[in-house]
Amino acid sequence: MSYKTKIDGFTIRFADEEDVSLILDLIKGLAKYEKMLDQVVATEEDLKESLFIKKQAEVVIGEEKGKPVGFALFFHNYSTFLGKANLYLEDLFVKPEYRGRGYGKTLLSFLGKIAVDRNCGRLDWWCLDWNTSSIEFYKEMGAIPMDEWTVYRVEGKQLGKLAEMYE
């Protein structure tokens, strides 16, 4: 099912299992834009399992007259302070040649609608510090940077070591 938008010819739909290769291509497009293509290790099999078997995240695809031009990947997290789920936007990407047409704003507002419809407390995401065009875009959409927070990560061998501490 596709959802019509206020932009003529632009629709949004939830991805399905047949979209796995498209999703991976869009992820690689985003990674190239962010100068991080060498960090993409996801495979179609990984995406199929995590998105459509385990249902760990969801994807919406933005299409111009039926042609995929962007996507957003998101999942639920939880706020103990709010006592309810939130929506976390992992990635939002519109192919460079389709930017400036309002597609990114429409994808983000669609996620806002999903969050409201699902009674989520908020919509959160990260943005790279150097990505000033995205930062300005997000501020125009009403987003507030969370400057007082620092993101932490444990991965790879360190994640294994952390898990071993439990044993």
C-alpha positions as CSV (number, residue, x, y, z in Angstrom):
1,M,0.0,0.0,0.0
2,S,1.3,3.4,-0.9
3,Y,0.5,6.6,0.9
4,K,-0.2,9.7,-1.2
5,T,1.6,12.9,-0.2
6,K,1.1,16.6,-0.7
7,I,3.7,16.4,-3.5
8,D,2.2,15.4,-6.8
9,G,3.7,12.0,-7.9
10,F,5.5,11.3,-4.7
11,T,4.3,8.4,-2.6
12,I,5.6,6.6,0.5
13,R,5.2,2.9,1.2
14,F,6.4,0.4,3.8
15,A,9.2,-1.8,2.4
16,D,8.7,-5.5,2.1
17,E,11.0,-8.5,1.7
18,E,11.3,-8.0,-2.1
19,D,12.9,-4.6,-1.4
20,V,16.0,-6.0,0.4
21,S,18.4,-5.2,-2.5
22,L,16.9,-1.8,-3.0
23,I,17.3,-1.0,0.8
24,L,21.0,-2.1,0.7
25,D,21.6,0.1,-2.4
26,L,20.0,3.1,-0.6
27,I,22.1,2.3,2.5
28,K,25.2,2.3,0.3
29,G,24.1,5.6,-1.3
30,L,23.8,7.2,2.2
31,A,27.2,5.7,3.3
32,K,28.8,7.1,0.2
33,Y,27.3,10.6,0.9
34,E,28.6,10.4,4.5
35,K,32.1,9.2,3.3
36,M,31.6,5.9,5.2
37,L,31.0,3.4,2.4
38,D,33.9,1.3,3.6
39,Q,32.0,0.7,6.8
40,V,29.0,-0.9,5.2
41,V,29.2,-4.7,6.0
42,A,25.5,-5.4,5.9
43,T,24.4,-8.0,3.3
44,E,21.0,-8.6,1.8
45,E,20.7,-11.7,4.0
46,D,21.4,-9.5,7.1
47,L,18.7,-7.1,6.1
48,K,16.2,-9.8,5.3
49,E,16.7,-11.4,8.7
50,S,16.7,-8.2,10.8
51,L,14.0,-6.3,9.0
52,F,11.6,-9.0,7.8
53,I,12.1,-12.1,10.0
54,K,13.1,-10.6,13.4
55,K,11.3,-7.3,12.6
56,Q,14.0,-5.3,14.5
57,A,13.4,-2.2,12.4
58,E,11.1,-0.8,9.7
59,V,11.7,0.9,6.4
60,V,9.6,3.3,4.3
61,I,10.5,3.9,0.7
62,G,9.8,7.3,-1.0
63,E,9.0,7.0,-4.7
64,E,8.6,9.5,-7.4
65,K,6.1,8.2,-9.9
66,G,6.9,4.7,-8.8
67,K,10.7,5.1,-8.9
68,P,12.5,4.7,-5.5
69,V,14.3,7.9,-4.6
70,G,14.8,7.7,-0.9
71,F,14.2,5.8,2.3
72,A,13.9,6.0,6.1
73,L,14.8,3.2,8.5
74,F,13.5,3.4,12.0
75,F,12.6,1.4,15.1
76,H,11.2,1.8,18.5
77,N,13.2,2.6,21.6
78,Y,11.8,3.4,25.1
79,S,11.9,6.3,27.5
80,T,11.6,5.4,31.1
81,F,11.0,9.0,32.0
82,L,8.1,9.3,29.6
83,G,6.9,5.8,30.3
84,K,6.3,5.1,26.6
85,A,8.0,4.1,23.4
86,N,9.6,6.5,21.0
87,L,10.5,6.3,17.4
88,Y,14.2,6.3,16.6
89,L,15.3,7.3,13.0
90,E,18.4,5.4,12.1
91,D,18.7,6.7,8.6
92,L,17.0,9.1,6.2
93,F,18.3,9.5,2.7
94,V,17.2,11.0,-0.5
95,K,19.3,10.4,-3.6
96,P,21.2,13.6,-4.5
97,E,19.6,14.1,-7.8
98,Y,16.1,14.2,-6.1
99,R,16.9,16.6,-3.3
100,G,15.3,20.0,-3.1
101,R,11.8,18.7,-4.0
102,G,10.5,18.3,-0.5
103,Y,10.9,14.5,-0.3
104,G,13.1,14.5,2.8
105,K,10.7,16.8,4.6
106,T,7.8,14.5,3.6
107,L,9.6,11.4,4.7
108,L,10.4,13.0,8.1
109,S,6.9,14.3,8.6
110,F,5.6,10.8,7.7
111,L,7.7,9.4,10.5
112,G,6.2,12.1,12.8
113,K,2.8,10.9,11.8
114,I,3.7,7.3,12.6
115,A,5.1,8.4,16.0
116,V,1.9,10.3,16.8
117,D,-0.4,7.4,15.5
118,R,1.6,4.9,17.7
119,N,1.4,7.2,20.7
120,C,5.2,7.6,20.9
121,G,6.7,10.2,23.2
122,R,9.2,11.6,20.7
123,L,11.2,11.1,17.5
124,D,15.0,10.9,17.9
125,W,18.0,10.6,15.6
126,W,21.7,11.4,15.4
127,C,23.4,13.6,12.8
128,L,27.1,13.9,11.9
129,D,28.5,17.2,13.2
130,W,30.0,18.1,9.8
131,N,26.7,17.7,8.0
132,T,25.6,21.3,8.2
133,S,23.0,21.0,5.4
134,S,21.2,18.2,7.3
135,I,21.5,20.1,10.6
136,E,19.9,23.2,9.1
137,F,17.2,21.0,7.5
138,Y,16.4,19.3,10.8
139,K,16.3,22.7,12.7
140,E,13.9,24.0,10.0
141,M,11.7,21.0,10.8
142,G,11.6,21.9,14.5
143,A,14.3,19.6,15.8
144,I,16.4,20.6,18.7
145,P,20.1,19.5,19.0
146,M,20.8,17.6,22.3
147,D,24.2,19.2,23.0
148,E,24.3,18.1,26.6
149,W,24.4,14.4,25.6
150,T,27.4,12.4,24.5
151,V,26.9,9.2,22.4
152,Y,28.8,6.1,23.6
153,R,29.3,2.9,21.7
154,V,30.8,-0.5,22.5
155,E,31.4,-2.7,19.4
156,G,33.5,-5.5,18.0
157,K,36.0,-7.1,20.4
158,Q,35.1,-4.7,23.1
159,L,31.5,-5.8,22.9
160,G,32.7,-9.4,23.3
161,K,34.8,-8.5,26.3
162,L,31.8,-6.7,27.9
163,A,29.6,-9.7,27.4
164,E,32.3,-11.9,29.0
165,M,32.2,-9.8,32.1
166,Y,28.8,-11.3,32.8
167,E,29.9,-14.9,32.6
